[in-house]
Amino acid sequence: MSSHQNKPMPVKNKAPAATQITVEQIMREAQTLVQPAFKPPELKLTDPEELAEYRQSKRKEFEDNIRRVGRWNNGVWVKYAEWEVTQNDYRRARSVWERALEVDARNVNFWVKYAEMEMKGRFVNHARNVWDRAVTMLPRVDQLWQKYIHMEELLGNVAGARQVYQRWMQWEPDHHGWNAYIKMELRYGEVANARAVFEQYIRCIPTVKSYVRYAKFEVKNGNPNMARRVYERALEELSEDDLRAELYVKFAEFEEMLGEGERAAAIYKFAMDTFEGEDAALAQRQYLAFQKQRGDRDGIEDAIFAKRREEYEQGLRADPRNYDLWFDLTRLEEEAVRAAVEGGKHGKDTVVDYSKARNAYEMAVAAVPPVAEKRFWQRYVYLWIKYALFEELVALDVERTREVYRTCLKLIPHASFTFAKVWVLAAQFEVRQRRLHAARKIFGMAIGMCPKNKLFRSYIEMELSLGNVDRCRTLYEKFLEFNPVSAAAWGQWAELETALGETERARALYEIAISQEELDMPEAMWKAYIDHEIAEGSRVNARGLYERLLEKTQHVKVWMSYAKMESTPLKILAAEQEAEDPATLAEMRMEDIVELDESNPDKTIRQTDRDAMARGVYSRGFTSLRKLQADAKEEAVMLLEAWRKFEKESLRGGHGSQEALDDVEKKLPKKVKRKRPILLDDGTDTGGMEEYYDYVFPDEKSAPNLKILEAAHRWKKQKLEASTSH
């Protein structure tokens, strides 16, 4: 069958029908048409012959079902047997169950249902025989044992239940089976029997869980010495693979409960020394909690520090250049020193020992990267920084701090690369020690050996904070000799001169910067210069800068920014630069701000004059984009959208006119969909076509396809007018 035959027939007449049908009406009709479900007639039996006939037909029905699906549908057997029970024919019901077990003797449900039938019929011996056969056939199924024992307990046959438990325990069940046996003995007050079961339990399943349960049992029955002996036996009898820190923790908690704090502490320490990984972490957490309760924190901190120190050193022996481990080790030693310092502040008799931390740092910085590549040194150099900060802030040793910085700077291969942060930190350290000459010497060496932008900025920032303006100017000169294309450096120097009130200096710097043949961010430089003139309140200078910028580029954003500058009072532009509150800016825009004309002081400039200047800029920009950049249609649309928004706001403010807005809207292009061939990067035609949207401006010649489309629109319009007139 063709694909056209599968498609639904199109609807030609899409007009609404005269009679509308609601969803509620459809649902009501559907409900009335529903056929009632078939109900079989009620069967009434009046004499024994009818009952016999009914039973015969029902049994035949069950037998037929068994022949068809009895091999894989167990529910047929269950229904058959339960029906025979409803007829009080237990002999036939047993026959059905026996036949079912011949089909699937490992079906637990058969055994359970069979035994429950006997129990409900009060055939105790029959039920006991069924349970016996079930646990013999399926000794690993705990449910059968539990139901068998439950029946014996309901009958009050405790000895029989104990005998069943003994048979079950010979199959070595899991913890739940042993726990159930013990609970039964305790329910009847047989503590000695329960203890004997526990002995069998730990011989059968020698695990931490079984020994802990045994010990808790002895504690509950008031035998702490026997409980301690159970824990000791666990430590002796369990293998190394079975021993866990949990056993030591439970043992220590038991000793702590008895008030034996020293015993508990010794057990915790032995566990921390014996285990590794998660077990060691568990022992450490519990030991910490134990020491917090006893009020002895120094002991636990020393034990934990020693353990963690050993772990870190073991990892560093395997990989001496694993800087992550060096960071962890040095941090650990610093924590130990800080703990000792805090103890001294609180009046404790503690001696602060810096030697371990210093040794750790010395070993860490001795692991020098083997290759003179910066990516290998990036983490290594932070070890030196942390070392210096430790000596300055923790050890309070000024000379050692200075020596650390000096050694680090000698070690770095500055001919290949450098780290400005180390130079800056060393200089800032000298400033904190009030040795300005040493800080200037460090910055001078850094700039002479390996100049970087960050070094110049930090040096200038230091001198500026000290109020040395002349030094800052000299440094900016050196900075720009090193990197004359840095627009940020030119801008920061000009901002410094502006902050000092040296407007002419700042303007001269901006002029030199924009006259550079190459800048890393020329657009940022021009923007900073224009913002400077706006902040100074000189619209003429800002307008001149825009005109000079348009000689270099005809970018649409330049035209839009130029127009915004012309249409907005300088007061508002300056407030936007200073990030004033939006509410304040909104209030300022509501005012009719009057400005003085710089060329003619007797003349004032109002919003209408500003709008006229902005309208001229928009017009020039649109003309330039259409003539000089005919392909930049999206940019021209952006400019027109901004122009239309400006005209709407001007009209809303009472300064514009509807004619000006209409003129702009007439310039807006039409958006059409076209196709073009898909080309690869090398210009190869793939043979495919892709759709794209194009803009057709009113000043463009209409394409043939567009003419056809316009003719179709005119024809449709004429047809609609003719139908309306008739």
SVG drawing of the C-alpha trace seen along z (x, -y; Angstrom):
<svg xmlns="http://www.w3.org/2000/svg" viewBox="-35 -85 104 124">
<polyline fill="none" stroke="black" stroke-width="0.4" points="0.0,0.0 1.4,-3.4 2.2,-6.0 -0.5,-8.3 -3.2,-5.9 -2.1,-6.0 -2.5,-9.8 -5.8,-11.1 -8.1,-12.8 -7.8,-16.6 -10.7,-18.5 -12.0,-20.9 -14.7,-22.6 -13.3,-23.9 -16.2,-26.1 -18.0,-25.3 -21.0,-23.1 -24.5,-24.5 -25.1,-22.1 -22.3,-21.9 -21.8,-18.7 -20.2,-19.1 -17.8,-16.6 -20.4,-16.1 -23.0,-15.0 -20.6,-12.5 -19.7,-11.0 -23.4,-10.7 -24.3,-8.9 -21.4,-6.6 -22.4,-5.7 -26.0,-4.9 -24.7,-2.6 -22.6,-0.5 -23.8,3.1 -24.3,4.5 -21.8,7.1 -22.8,10.8 -23.7,12.3 -24.1,16.1 -27.3,17.3 -27.3,18.3 -27.1,22.0 -29.6,23.5 -29.1,27.1 -32.2,28.9 -31.3,32.5 -28.2,34.8 -28.3,35.8 -27.9,32.2 -25.1,31.7 -23.3,34.8 -23.8,33.6 -22.5,30.1 -19.4,31.6 -18.7,33.9 -18.9,31.0 -16.7,28.8 -14.1,31.5 -14.1,32.1 -13.6,28.4 -10.6,28.4 -9.1,31.6 -9.4,30.1 -7.6,26.9 -4.9,29.1 -4.3,31.0 -4.0,27.7 -2.0,25.4 -1.2,27.4 2.4,27.7 3.1,24.0 0.1,22.4 0.4,23.3 -2.8,21.4 -4.9,24.1 -3.8,26.7 -4.4,24.2 -7.9,23.4 -8.7,27.1 -7.6,28.1 -9.2,25.1 -12.5,26.0 -12.3,29.5 -11.9,28.1 -15.0,26.1 -16.8,29.3 -15.4,30.8 -13.7,33.5 -10.2,33.5 -9.3,36.8 -9.7,35.5 -8.0,32.2 -5.0,34.2 -5.0,36.1 -4.9,32.8 -2.0,31.5 0.0,34.7 -0.5,34.6 0.6,31.0 3.8,31.9 4.5,34.6 4.5,31.9 6.6,29.4 7.9,30.6 10.1,27.5 7.3,25.1 7.3,23.5 3.8,22.2 2.4,25.7 3.9,27.0 2.7,23.9 -0.8,24.1 -1.0,27.9 0.2,27.6 -2.1,24.7 -5.1,26.7 -4.3,29.5 -3.9,27.0 -7.2,25.3 -8.9,28.7 -7.3,29.5 -5.4,32.4 -2.3,31.8 -0.5,35.1 -1.2,34.6 0.2,31.1 3.2,32.2 3.9,34.9 3.6,32.2 6.0,29.9 8.4,32.8 8.4,33.7 8.7,30.0 11.8,29.3 13.3,32.6 12.8,31.7 13.7,27.9 16.0,27.6 17.4,24.2 14.1,22.4 13.8,20.6 10.1,19.9 9.2,23.6 11.2,24.1 9.8,21.0 6.2,22.0 6.8,25.5 8.2,24.2 5.4,21.6 2.8,24.4 4.6,26.4 4.7,23.3 1.0,22.7 0.3,26.3 2.4,25.7 4.9,28.4 8.1,26.5 10.2,29.6 9.0,30.4 9.8,26.8 13.3,27.1 13.8,30.4 12.9,28.7 15.3,25.9 18.1,28.5 17.3,30.1 17.4,26.7 20.7,25.7 22.3,28.7 21.9,27.1 23.9,24.0 21.4,21.2 22.3,17.5 22.2,15.1 18.4,14.8 17.9,18.5 20.2,18.6 18.8,15.4 15.2,16.9 16.4,20.0 18.0,17.9 14.9,15.7 12.7,18.8 14.8,20.1 14.8,16.7 11.0,16.5 10.7,19.6 13.4,18.4 16.0,21.0 19.1,18.9 21.5,21.8 20.0,23.3 20.4,19.8 24.1,19.7 24.6,23.2 22.9,22.0 25.3,19.0 28.2,21.4 27.0,23.3 26.3,20.0 29.8,18.6 31.3,22.0 29.0,22.1 29.4,18.4 32.6,17.0 32.0,13.3 32.2,10.1 28.4,9.8 27.9,13.2 30.5,12.5 29.1,9.1 25.6,10.5 26.9,13.1 28.7,10.5 25.6,8.3 23.6,11.3 26.0,11.8 25.9,8.1 22.1,8.1 22.0,11.1 24.4,9.4 27.7,11.3 30.3,8.6 33.2,11.0 31.8,13.5 31.1,10.8 34.7,9.6 35.8,13.2 33.6,13.4 35.3,10.3 38.7,11.8 37.8,15.1 36.7,13.1 40.2,11.5 41.8,14.9 39.6,17.0 38.7,14.8 41.1,14.8 42.8,11.6 40.4,11.5 37.4,11.6 38.7,9.0 37.2,5.6 37.6,2.3 33.9,2.6 34.8,5.4 37.4,3.2 35.0,0.3 32.3,2.5 34.9,3.9 36.0,0.4 32.5,-0.8 31.8,2.2 34.9,1.3 33.8,-2.4 30.4,-1.3 32.0,0.5 34.1,-2.5 37.4,-1.1 38.6,-4.2 42.2,-3.1 41.2,0.3 39.0,-1.4 41.7,-3.9 44.2,-1.1 41.8,0.8 41.2,-2.3 44.9,-2.9 45.6,0.7 42.8,0.5 44.2,-2.7 47.7,-1.1 46.4,2.2 43.9,1.2 44.1,-1.0 41.6,-2.7 37.9,-2.8 38.5,-0.6 41.2,-3.0 38.9,-6.0 36.1,-4.3 38.4,-3.7 39.7,-7.3 36.2,-8.8 35.1,-6.7 38.4,-7.4 37.9,-11.1 34.3,-11.0 35.6,-8.9 38.3,-11.5 35.9,-14.4 33.8,-12.8 36.8,-12.3 38.1,-15.8 41.6,-14.6 42.0,-16.1 45.8,-16.2 46.1,-12.5 43.6,-11.9 45.1,-14.7 48.6,-13.3 47.4,-9.8 45.5,-11.0 48.4,-13.2 50.8,-10.3 48.6,-8.0 47.9,-10.5 51.6,-11.4 52.5,-7.8 50.0,-7.5 51.3,-10.6 54.9,-9.6 54.1,-6.2 52.5,-7.7 55.4,-10.1 57.9,-7.2 56.1,-5.8 56.0,-9.1 58.2,-11.9 56.8,-14.4 53.1,-14.0 52.6,-17.6 49.0,-16.9 50.4,-14.7 53.1,-17.3 50.3,-19.9 48.4,-17.4 51.5,-16.7 52.5,-20.3 48.9,-21.2 48.9,-18.5 52.1,-19.8 50.7,-23.3 47.5,-22.1 49.7,-20.5 51.7,-23.7 48.5,-25.8 47.0,-23.4 50.0,-23.8 49.9,-27.6 46.2,-27.7 47.0,-25.5 49.6,-28.0 47.2,-30.9 44.7,-29.1 47.2,-28.6 48.2,-25.0 51.8,-23.9 52.6,-23.2 55.8,-23.6 55.5,-24.8 57.8,-22.8 58.2,-24.2 60.8,-21.7 58.4,-19.1 56.6,-21.6 59.8,-23.1 61.2,-19.7 58.1,-18.9 58.4,-22.1 62.1,-21.5 61.5,-18.0 58.6,-19.3 60.5,-22.1 63.4,-19.7 61.2,-17.8 62.1,-20.1 60.4,-19.4 62.8,-17.7 61.8,-19.7 62.0,-23.5 58.4,-23.9 56.0,-26.2 53.1,-23.7 55.2,-21.3 56.2,-24.2 52.7,-25.7 51.8,-23.6 55.4,-23.3 55.8,-27.0 52.8,-27.1 54.8,-25.0 57.3,-27.8 54.5,-30.4 52.9,-28.3 56.3,-27.9 56.9,-31.6 53.4,-32.4 54.0,-29.7 57.2,-31.4 55.7,-34.8 52.2,-34.2 52.7,-31.2 56.3,-31.0 56.7,-34.8 60.3,-34.5 61.0,-37.4 64.5,-36.4 63.5,-32.9 60.6,-34.3 62.9,-36.6 65.3,-33.7 62.5,-31.5 61.5,-34.1 65.1,-34.7 65.8,-31.0 62.6,-30.5 63.4,-33.4 66.9,-32.0 65.6,-28.6 63.0,-29.7 64.5,-29.6 63.6,-33.2 65.2,-32.9 62.4,-30.4 59.5,-31.5 58.7,-33.3 56.0,-33.6 54.9,-37.2 53.0,-36.2 56.2,-35.2 57.9,-38.6 54.7,-40.5 54.4,-38.5 58.1,-39.0 57.8,-42.8 54.6,-43.0 56.3,-41.2 59.0,-43.8 56.4,-46.6 54.8,-45.0 58.3,-45.1 58.5,-48.8 61.5,-48.2 60.3,-50.1 63.8,-50.2 63.9,-46.4 60.4,-46.2 61.4,-48.6 64.6,-46.6 62.6,-43.4 60.2,-45.0 63.2,-46.5 64.9,-43.2 61.7,-41.5 61.1,-44.2 64.7,-44.0 64.9,-40.2 61.5,-39.2 59.0,-42.1 55.3,-41.2 52.1,-43.2 51.2,-42.0 54.6,-43.2 54.1,-46.7 50.6,-46.9 51.5,-45.7 54.5,-48.1 52.3,-51.0 49.6,-50.0 52.2,-50.0 53.6,-53.4 50.1,-54.9 49.1,-53.7 52.1,-55.4 51.2,-58.6 54.3,-58.7 52.6,-60.1 55.9,-60.9 57.1,-57.3 53.8,-56.1 54.2,-58.2 57.8,-56.9 56.6,-53.3 53.8,-53.9 56.4,-55.1 58.4,-52.0 55.3,-49.9 54.4,-51.3 57.9,-51.0 57.7,-47.3 54.1,-46.8 53.0,-49.8 50.0,-47.9 48.3,-47.5 45.1,-49.5 44.6,-48.8 47.9,-50.5 47.1,-53.6 43.7,-53.8 44.9,-53.3 47.5,-56.0 44.9,-58.4 42.5,-57.6 45.3,-58.4 45.8,-61.8 42.1,-62.4 41.8,-61.5 44.7,-64.0 42.8,-66.8 45.3,-66.8 42.7,-66.8 45.1,-68.0 47.6,-65.3 44.9,-62.7 43.6,-64.0 47.2,-63.9 47.6,-60.3 44.4,-59.3 45.5,-61.0 48.8,-59.2 47.1,-55.9 44.5,-56.1 47.3,-57.2 49.1,-54.0 49.3,-51.8 48.5,-48.7 46.5,-48.2 45.3,-45.0 41.8,-46.5 41.4,-49.7 37.7,-49.8 38.1,-49.9 40.6,-52.8 38.2,-54.9 35.4,-54.2 37.5,-55.3 38.5,-58.5 34.8,-59.3 33.7,-58.5 36.4,-60.9 35.1,-63.7 31.5,-63.0 32.5,-63.0 34.3,-66.4 31.0,-67.7 32.4,-68.4 29.9,-67.3 31.9,-69.0 35.0,-66.9 33.0,-63.7 31.3,-64.5 34.7,-65.1 36.0,-61.7 33.0,-59.9 33.7,-61.6 37.3,-60.6 36.3,-57.0 33.9,-56.8 36.8,-57.6 38.4,-54.4 35.4,-52.2 31.7,-52.3 30.6,-49.7 26.9,-49.8 27.6,-50.0 29.6,-53.1 26.7,-54.8 24.3,-53.7 26.5,-54.9 27.0,-58.2 23.3,-58.7 22.7,-57.8 25.3,-60.4 23.6,-63.1 20.1,-62.3 21.0,-62.0 22.0,-64.8 25.6,-64.6 24.5,-64.7 22.6,-61.4 25.5,-59.8 27.9,-60.7 25.5,-59.2 25.3,-56.0 29.1,-55.7 29.1,-56.1 26.4,-53.4 23.8,-55.6 20.6,-54.1 18.0,-53.2 15.3,-55.2 17.5,-58.3 18.3,-57.8 14.5,-57.5 13.8,-60.8 16.6,-62.5 15.2,-61.3 11.8,-62.8 13.4,-66.3 13.9,-68.6 17.6,-69.2 18.9,-72.3 22.6,-72.5 24.8,-75.4 26.1,-75.3 29.9,-75.2 30.4,-77.1 27.9,-79.8 27.5,-80.4 24.4,-82.5 22.6,-79.6 21.0,-76.7 20.4,-73.1 17.1,-71.5 15.9,-67.9 14.4,-68.8 17.8,-70.0 19.4,-66.8 16.8,-64.7 17.5,-66.5 21.2,-65.8 20.6,-62.2 18.2,-61.9 20.9,-63.2 23.4,-60.7 20.9,-57.8 20.2,-59.0 23.9,-59.3 24.5,-55.9 21.8,-54.2 22.9,-55.9 26.5,-54.8 25.6,-51.2 23.4,-50.9 26.0,-52.5 29.3,-51.4 28.3,-48.0 25.5,-46.7 25.8,-43.2 25.5,-44.3 21.8,-44.1 21.4,-42.8 23.5,-45.7 21.2,-48.1 18.2,-46.5 19.7,-46.8 20.3,-50.5 16.7,-51.0 15.3,-49.2 17.3,-51.5 16.2,-54.5 12.5,-53.4 12.8,-52.9 14.3,-56.4 11.5,-58.0 8.9,-56.2 10.5,-57.4 10.8,-60.9 7.2,-60.9 6.2,-59.6 8.2,-62.4 6.5,-65.1 9.7,-65.9 9.1,-63.9 6.5,-63.6 4.5,-60.8 5.8,-61.8 9.4,-61.1 8.3,-57.7 6.5,-56.9 9.6,-57.8 11.7,-55.4 9.1,-52.6 9.0,-53.1 12.7,-52.3 12.3,-49.0 12.9,-46.0 10.8,-43.0 11.9,-39.6 11.8,-36.9 12.8,-33.3 15.3,-32.3 17.4,-29.3 21.1,-29.1 23.5,-26.3 25.4,-24.6 29.1,-25.2 32.0,-23.5 34.8,-25.5 36.9,-25.2 34.0,-26.5 33.0,-23.1 29.3,-22.8 27.6,-19.9 24.6,-19.9 22.2,-20.7 20.2,-23.8 19.5,-25.5 16.9,-28.1 17.9,-31.4 16.2,-34.7 17.1,-37.8 16.0,-41.4 14.7,-43.4 14.9,-47.2 12.5,-49.5 15.4,-51.0 16.4,-47.7 15.1,-46.4 12.4,-43.7 13.5,-40.2 11.3,-38.2 10.1,-35.9 9.1,-38.9 7.2,-40.4 5.2,-37.2 4.5,-37.2 3.3,-40.8 1.1,-40.1 -0.5,-37.1 -1.2,-39.4 -2.9,-42.0 -5.0,-39.3 -6.1,-37.9 -7.0,-41.4 -9.1,-42.1 -10.9,-38.8 -11.8,-39.5 -13.0,-43.0 -15.2,-41.6 -16.8,-38.9 -17.4,-41.6 -19.2,-43.9 -21.5,-41.0"/>
</svg>
